[in-house]
Amino acid sequence: MRIALHTRVRADRTEEYEAAHRAVPDELTTAIRAAGATSWTIWRSGQELFHLLECEDYARLLAELEHLPVNVAWQARMADLLDVTHDYSHDGTTAGLPVVWQL
């Protein structure tokens, strides 16, 4: 399944956000793959972040990562960098953007 997500980085934290993603912990990427993700891409336009995630089961992926210490630490780090007033990913499995059109 493919899931599209939208988040927003804080205007003053863009460089930190990108630096963090150049050094995602191997333990976290291994856990994301083990939870069923086959790919995850993030695009940035200004402060807007658009994610495309491919996985077997998004609800299962979230459940498997939720209490994992490496993910908890990563989420805390991202909470400092993201504009939570525009963070749509915290809505869990309902966070995906609806498909409007597909070729």
C-alpha positions as CSV (number, residue, x, y, z in Angstrom):
1,M,0.0,0.0,0.0
2,R,1.1,3.6,-0.6
3,I,0.5,6.3,2.0
4,A,1.1,10.0,1.3
5,L,1.6,12.2,4.4
6,H,2.0,16.0,4.8
7,T,4.0,17.7,7.6
8,R,5.6,21.1,8.0
9,V,9.0,21.9,9.3
10,R,9.5,25.0,11.5
11,A,10.8,27.9,9.4
12,D,13.9,28.3,11.7
13,R,14.7,24.5,11.8
14,T,14.8,23.5,8.1
15,E,18.6,23.0,8.1
16,E,18.4,20.9,11.3
17,Y,15.6,18.8,9.9
18,E,17.6,18.1,6.7
19,A,20.7,17.3,8.7
20,A,18.8,14.9,10.9
21,H,17.6,13.1,7.8
22,R,21.1,12.7,6.5
23,A,21.9,10.8,9.6
24,V,18.8,8.7,10.4
25,P,20.0,6.0,12.8
26,D,20.5,2.6,11.2
27,E,18.6,1.0,14.0
28,L,15.6,3.1,13.0
29,T,15.7,2.3,9.3
30,T,16.1,-1.4,10.1
31,A,13.0,-1.2,12.4
32,I,11.0,0.6,9.8
33,R,11.8,-2.0,7.2
34,A,11.1,-4.8,9.7
35,A,7.7,-3.3,10.3
36,G,6.9,-3.7,6.6
37,A,8.0,-0.5,4.9
38,T,9.7,-1.0,1.5
39,S,10.3,2.7,0.8
40,W,9.9,6.1,2.3
41,T,10.6,9.4,0.4
42,I,10.2,12.9,1.8
43,W,10.1,16.0,-0.5
44,R,10.4,19.5,0.8
45,S,8.9,22.7,-0.7
46,G,9.7,25.6,1.6
47,Q,8.4,24.4,5.0
48,E,6.0,21.9,3.5
49,L,7.0,18.2,3.7
50,F,5.4,15.6,1.6
51,H,6.0,11.9,2.3
52,L,5.4,8.8,0.2
53,L,5.6,5.6,2.1
54,E,5.1,2.1,0.7
55,C,4.4,-0.6,3.2
56,E,2.5,-3.8,3.7
57,D,0.2,-2.5,6.4
58,Y,0.4,1.1,7.6
59,A,-1.5,0.4,10.9
60,R,0.8,-2.5,11.7
61,L,3.9,-0.4,10.9
62,L,2.8,2.4,13.3
63,A,1.9,-0.2,16.0
64,E,5.3,-1.9,15.7
65,L,7.2,1.3,15.9
66,E,5.2,3.1,18.5
67,H,7.0,2.0,21.7
68,L,10.4,1.2,20.1
69,P,13.0,3.3,22.0
70,V,14.8,4.4,18.9
71,N,11.5,5.5,17.3
72,V,10.4,7.3,20.5
73,A,13.7,9.2,20.6
74,W,13.4,10.0,16.9
75,Q,9.8,11.3,17.3
76,A,10.9,13.5,20.2
77,R,13.7,14.9,18.0
78,M,11.2,15.6,15.2
79,A,8.8,17.2,17.6
80,D,11.4,19.9,18.1
81,L,11.8,20.5,14.4
82,L,8.2,20.2,13.1
83,D,5.4,22.7,13.3
84,V,3.0,20.6,15.3
85,T,0.1,23.0,14.5
86,H,0.4,21.6,10.9
87,D,1.5,18.1,11.7
88,Y,-1.0,15.8,10.1
89,S,1.0,12.7,10.7
90,H,0.1,12.4,14.4
91,D,-3.4,11.2,13.4
92,G,-2.1,7.7,12.9
93,T,-3.6,5.6,10.2
94,T,-6.1,8.4,9.3
95,A,-3.2,10.8,8.5
96,G,-2.8,9.7,4.9
97,L,-3.7,12.3,2.2
98,P,-6.7,11.2,0.2
99,V,-6.1,10.2,-3.4
100,V,-7.7,12.8,-5.8
101,W,-6.4,11.4,-9.1
102,Q,-4.1,8.7,-10.3
103,L,-2.7,7.7,-13.7
